[in-house]
Amino acid sequence: MSTTRTGATDGRRERRAERRAHADYTGGVYGSMLAASVVIGAGSLGDFPRVELVLLLLLTGLVFWVAHVHAQLFGARLARQAPDRRVVLRVCREEWPIVKAAVPPAAAVALSPLFGLDVLGALWLALGVAVAGQVGWSVAAARRAGASRRLMAITAAVNLLLGLLIVALKIVLTH
């Protein structure tokens, strides 16, 4: 009986290792850029700006996750075959980094009062966290793909430049 349990545990470990080996960080990079864009677009917030921004970040991530899952399942896949439960769960899992990327900026906003930041400071903190996430996800993807250090530095620089472009838009839109 213990060999069955061990076999099942080993099987789960192997499947998790397989998923990690084939992980696609595109959703994380995209989700971080999306979170940064949400922070920029968060113009006038109501009576509870921090709560509203946290919800806006998380709900936007969820909506875009659903949109990506839908596009994956009913775009190209449906033309080839009807998706079964296993395929649906795999696509949901593959696209989940879009939501995960919204969590750090949302947490930054939620924790910003502990740092003595006003709402504007919380917005800038969330934007910085989102850009850092964007760079981090892209470097993780390059590393996972076996890229050289030079290529990892290039992807970090490109994503940092894209993030700084988002920051520049924030400056232009708020001044």
N, C-alpha and C positions, 0 to 999 in steps of 0.2 A: 504494500500500500504506500509506503514512503517513497518507493521508486517512482510510482505514478505521480505523486505530489511533486517530487524533485523534477521529474520529466516535464511536468506542466510548468513549473517555475522556470526551468531552463528554456522551455519554448517561449515563454513570455519575455524572458531576457533577450533571447535571440531576436524576437520580433521588434522589441524596443531598440536594440542595437542596429538592426536593419533600417528602421525608420530614421534613427539619428544619422546613419551613414548616408541616407538619401534625402536628408532634410533640405528643404528649399527655403531660403531666408528672404525670398522676394517679398513675401507678405509682411515681414518685419520691417524691411526698408520702406515699403509702400505705406504701411501703417504708421510708421514714424513721421513720414512726410505728411500724411493725412492729419495726424495729430497736430503737427506744427501749423498746418493750414487752418485747422479748427481754431487754434489759439489766435491766429491772425484775424480770422473772421468773426471772432467773439467780440462784436462791437459793444453795444450797450447791454449790459446784463442787468437783471432785476434786483430785487431786494436781497437776494442771497447769492451774490455773484460767484463765490467759490463753489457752492453746491451746484449751481447751474453749470459752471464750467466743467466740473468733474463729470456731471451727468452728460453734458454735451460731448465731451471727449469719449466716454465709455459707450454711449448710445450710438454715436457716429461710427465708432469702431465696429460695433455689433451690426449696424445696418450695412456697412460696406462688406463685412464678413458674409452676411446673408447674400448680398448681391454677388459677391465673388463665387460663393458656393453654388448659387443658382446658375450663374454663367457657366461655371465648369460642368455642372451636371446636365444642363439643358441646352448648352451651346454645342460644343463639339462632341461631347459624349453621347448625347441622345441621337445624333445622326448615325453613330456607329452601333449603339446598343442601349437598351433601357437600363438605367442604373439600378442595381440591387442594393440591399441594405448595407452590405460590406463596402461597396463603392461610395455610397452616400457618406458613411462614417469616415472613410479615408479622406474624401474631399473636404469634409468639415474639419478634420484634424489638420490637413495640409494648409488650409486657409486660416487657421486659428491665430497664427502670428500677427495678423492684422489687428485683432482684438488685443493680444498681448502687448503690442507696441503702444497702445493707448493707455495702458495701466501706469507706467512710470510718470508720464506727464500729469495724469490725473492724481496720482499719489503726491506729486510735487505740489500741486495746487492745494490738496487737502492738508498737507503738512506745512504749508507756507506760513501760517500764523505762528508756528513754533519758532520760525526764523525771524519773526518780527516784520514780515513783509506785508505791505498793503496789497490791494487787489492788483494794481499795476505790476508790482513786484512779483506777485504770484504768476501773472501772465508771462512775464519775462523768464521766470524760473522754469515754467512749463515748456516754453519755447526752447530754452537751452537744453532741457532734458530730452525733448523730442529730437532735436538736432543731434545730440550725443547718441541717442538711440539709433538714429538713422545711420550714423557713422559706424557704430558698434555692430549693427546687424550686417552692414555691408562687409566689414572686415571679417566677421564670423563666417559669412558666406564664402568669401575668398579663401579663408583659411581651410574651411571644410572641403573646398574644391581642390586643395593642394597647391594654391597659388604661392608664388615666391614672395619673399618679404617686400620686394620692390612693387609687385603687383598689388599686394595688400595695402601698401602705402599709397599707391595711385588711387585705388578704390576709396580709401579713406579720404584722400584729398578731394576727389570728385564729389563725394557725398557731403563733405564739409562745405565745399563751394556751393552746392545746391542748398544746403541748410542756411548758409550765409545769405543766399539770394532770398530765401524765405524771411530771414531776419531783416534784410533791406526792405522788403515789401512791408513788413510790420512797421518799420520806422517811417516809411513814406505814407502809409495809411493812417498813422496816428499823429502825424505832424502836418 
